[in-house]
Amino acid sequence: MSPPLRFFESSLTGWGRHQQSSCHVVRPESRAAIGEALRVGPGPILPRGLGRSYGDAALNTGGSVVDMTALDGVLHFDDTSGLLRCEAGLSLERLLAHFVPRGWFPWITPGTKFVTIGGCIANDVHGKGHHSQGSFASCVLSMRVALPNGELREVSRDADPELFWANFGGMGLLGVVVDVTLRLRRIETTFYRQRSVPVRDLDELLERMAEHDASHPYSVAWVDPLCTGKSLGRGVLTVGDHATRADLADHPSPLRLGPPQRLVVPAELPEATLNPVTLRAVNAVIRAMLTRGGQFAHYEQFFYPLDLIKHWNRGYGRRGFTQYQFVVPRSGGAQTLRAILEAIAASGNLPFLNILKHLGAPSGGHLSFPMDGYTFAIDLPIRDGTPALTRRLDAMVVDAGGRIYLGKDAFMTAESFRAMYPRLDEWMAVKRRVDPEGRFASDQSRRLGLTPRL
Ligand SMILES: Cc1cc2nc3c(=O)[nH]c(=O)nc-3n(C[C@H](O)[C@H](O)[C@H](O)COP(=O)(O)OP(=O)(O)OC[C@H]3O[C@@H](n4cnc5c(N)ncnc54)[C@H](O)[C@@H]3O)c2cc1C
């Protein structure tokens, strides 16, 4: 017999640590217990993974939060096809530990391994290879979703395809994804062949990115936040591909796992440490690391450099930070990127880290973020004017025909959201069908008008 479910009143935050939320949290230890949590949970319900969304996507003030991290089992694996069936609370970290030594890797991975499969679906996450490989939806075959009425429904491209696609970018608002069948990628080694290309300005950066499109499945650029005017966009483009056994003929363990986290930020740093001097120092270190990266990089350095430091988000101090991530179409994209970076520089807010990637064709997810274009992610420590600044930037993104990533969003208004996501009405129709009473909600969904305000 499974132990009785217990809800604990807990204070939760997003990864940006600037919104605190008091929620009733339950951590089911069996898939059967999810149904009970939906039945007895007080107030609106929301599933949660490892809390790596930056804003309020995984917060549900006054309501129930179903912490999925105990449901992390591997249910079945086919070593020939790479098809994995697993519980949705499985993290990429555990998946890597289990499958990397056997020569398998996640098909798509975001920039941290501390995410669950359920979280990857809810945000339809993308990695450095979106232009060549698509978003997380491209590796998912089917999933079972616990619906608000207690039904457990299997969905796929053929079985209730509308609900299947609505879950990619569905932000946990359509039910709890309980288990998933997805495809893994066969790898010969855990290393990546990489090349660093320093660039002088934004035009050169976009040109080099386009040049390497066909030859390299992975690409990402660090853009120096201190460069303005003519040198705006100066940075380092890193492109890469999987290293083969032949590339690493002399390597003693080509399927080596990464090291455990050794460095830790033990407590919140004082706000005064975030100043132009530290901004310069941090970005000088990043530039040096990128330009001297070597020909081969282990996947930890290639995909997850920030994971090496535990609790790095505490470095932004008591008020936390936001990551402003948007995508704009390629055509006219350079002008919008330039205008947004100039607006941030003029505002006096210090952008600590600027990352540019390009995205390819969208998935079928109604509210999925990726669309053909350039995506820029900018880390901004929270200051008094930050919400107003991001809303001004939102208007520029809307004008350019782009959108904000809901996994990073913290301050967007319902009006901007509606203007950015043209398939919102289709998604709302699915929401009304599976959740007519609006049982599933989050702080973000109320802010964006996806569910009524309390
Ligand atoms: C350092 C860092 C780097 C990142 N890099 C990238 C990147 O390169 N690309 C990218 O796309 N994203 C990136 N992200 C964002 C991250 O991938 C997403 O926010 C992801 O959704 C987090 O997964 P999680 O398990 O922590 O989910 P949470 O943050 O806990 O929840 C996110 C959403 O998923 C829903 N959810 C969680 N579990 C379930 C479930 N079982 N069923 C239904 N809904 C569920 C929640 O309700 C919530 O709406 C990054 C984040 C960090 C901190």
The ligand as an SDF file (V2000), in Angstrom:
LIG
                    3D

 53 58  0  0  0  0  0  0  0  0999 V2000
   21.1410   27.1840  -16.9100 C   0  0  0  0  0  0  0  0  0  0  0  0
   19.8960   27.0100  -17.7240 C   0  0  0  0  0  0  0  0  0  0  0  0
   20.0230   26.8410  -19.0880 C   0  0  0  0  0  0  0  0  0  0  0  0
   18.8810   26.6700  -19.8800 C   0  0  0  0  0  0  0  0  0  0  0  0
   19.0420   26.5200  -21.2200 N   0  0  0  0  0  0  0  0  0  0  0  0
   17.9680   26.3610  -22.0150 C   0  0  0  0  0  0  0  0  0  0  0  0
   18.1170   26.1600  -23.4140 C   0  0  0  0  0  0  0  0  0  0  0  0
   19.2230   26.1430  -23.9490 O   0  0  0  0  0  0  0  0  0  0  0  0
   16.9930   25.9580  -24.1470 N   0  0  0  0  0  0  0  0  0  0  0  0
   15.7450   25.9300  -23.5790 C   0  0  0  0  0  0  0  0  0  0  0  0
   14.7740   25.7110  -24.3110 O   0  0  0  0  0  0  0  0  0  0  0  0
   15.5780   26.1140  -22.2540 N   0  0  0  0  0  0  0  0  0  0  0  0
   16.6520   26.3360  -21.4620 C   0  0  0  0  0  0  0  0  0  0  0  0
   16.4890   26.5080  -20.1040 N   0  0  0  0  0  0  0  0  0  0  0  0
   15.1200   26.4860  -19.5450 C   0  0  0  0  0  0  0  0  0  0  0  0
   14.7100   25.0620  -19.1320 C   0  0  0  0  0  0  0  0  0  0  0  0
   15.1440   24.1240  -20.0840 O   0  0  0  0  0  0  0  0  0  0  0  0
   13.1880   24.9810  -19.0610 C   0  0  0  0  0  0  0  0  0  0  0  0
   12.7050   25.9820  -18.2140 O   0  0  0  0  0  0  0  0  0  0  0  0
   12.6780   23.6150  -18.5880 C   0  0  0  0  0  0  0  0  0  0  0  0
   11.2790   23.5790  -18.7830 O   0  0  0  0  0  0  0  0  0  0  0  0
   12.9720   23.3720  -17.1150 C   0  0  0  0  0  0  0  0  0  0  0  0
   12.5730   22.0400  -16.7760 O   0  0  0  0  0  0  0  0  0  0  0  0
   12.1640   21.7050  -15.2760 P   0  0  0  0  0  0  0  0  0  0  0  0
   12.0700   20.2380  -15.1330 O   0  0  0  0  0  0  0  0  0  0  0  0
   13.0740   22.4210  -14.3450 O   0  0  0  0  0  0  0  0  0  0  0  0
   10.6960   22.3200  -15.2410 O   0  0  0  0  0  0  0  0  0  0  0  0
   10.0750   23.4190  -14.2470 P   0  0  0  0  0  0  0  0  0  0  0  0
   10.8500   24.6840  -14.4060 O   0  0  0  0  0  0  0  0  0  0  0  0
    9.8980   22.8590  -12.9100 O   0  0  0  0  0  0  0  0  0  0  0  0
    8.6380   23.6120  -14.9290 O   0  0  0  0  0  0  0  0  0  0  0  0
    8.5640   24.2140  -16.2010 C   0  0  0  0  0  0  0  0  0  0  0  0
    7.1590   24.0360  -16.7680 C   0  0  0  0  0  0  0  0  0  0  0  0
    6.9680   22.6420  -16.9980 O   0  0  0  0  0  0  0  0  0  0  0  0
    5.7580   22.2030  -16.4160 C   0  0  0  0  0  0  0  0  0  0  0  0
    5.9610   20.7960  -16.0610 N   0  0  0  0  0  0  0  0  0  0  0  0
    6.9850   20.2590  -15.3670 C   0  0  0  0  0  0  0  0  0  0  0  0
    6.8120   18.9220  -15.2540 N   0  0  0  0  0  0  0  0  0  0  0  0
    5.6510   18.6070  -15.9040 C   0  0  0  0  0  0  0  0  0  0  0  0
    4.9390   17.4030  -16.1260 C   0  0  0  0  0  0  0  0  0  0  0  0
    5.3690   16.2340  -15.6780 N   0  0  0  0  0  0  0  0  0  0  0  0
    3.7840   17.4730  -16.8100 N   0  0  0  0  0  0  0  0  0  0  0  0
    3.3160   18.6500  -17.3140 C   0  0  0  0  0  0  0  0  0  0  0  0
    3.9710   19.8230  -17.1380 N   0  0  0  0  0  0  0  0  0  0  0  0
    5.1220   19.8030  -16.4310 C   0  0  0  0  0  0  0  0  0  0  0  0
    5.5570   23.1270  -15.2340 C   0  0  0  0  0  0  0  0  0  0  0  0
    4.1970   23.2090  -14.8710 O   0  0  0  0  0  0  0  0  0  0  0  0
    6.0710   24.4470  -15.7830 C   0  0  0  0  0  0  0  0  0  0  0  0
    5.0650   25.1040  -16.5130 O   0  0  0  0  0  0  0  0  0  0  0  0
   17.5880   26.6660  -19.2780 C   0  0  0  0  0  0  0  0  0  0  0  0
   17.4670   26.8390  -17.8940 C   0  0  0  0  0  0  0  0  0  0  0  0
   18.6060   27.0060  -17.1190 C   0  0  0  0  0  0  0  0  0  0  0  0
   18.4610   27.1920  -15.6300 C   0  0  0  0  0  0  0  0  0  0  0  0
  1  2  1  0
  2  3  1  0
  2 52  2  0
  3  4  2  0
  4  5  1  0
  4 50  1  0
  5  6  2  0
  6  7  1  0
  6 13  1  0
  7  8  2  0
  7  9  1  0
  9 10  1  0
 10 11  2  0
 10 12  1  0
 12 13  2  0
 13 14  1  0
 14 15  1  0
 14 50  1  0
 15 16  1  0
 16 17  1  0
 16 18  1  0
 18 19  1  0
 18 20  1  0
 20 21  1  0
 20 22  1  0
 22 23  1  0
 23 24  1  0
 24 25  2  0
 24 26  1  0
 24 27  1  0
 27 28  1  0
 28 29  2  0
 28 30  1  0
 28 31  1  0
 31 32  1  0
 32 33  1  0
 33 34  1  0
 33 48  1  0
 34 35  1  0
 35 36  1  0
 35 46  1  0
 36 37  1  0
 36 45  1  0
 37 38  2  0
 38 39  1  0
 39 40  1  0
 39 45  2  0
 40 41  1  0
 40 42  2  0
 42 43  1  0
 43 44  2  0
 44 45  1  0
 46 47  1  0
 46 48  1  0
 48 49  1  0
 50 51  2  0
 51 52  1  0
 52 53  1  0
M  END
$$$$
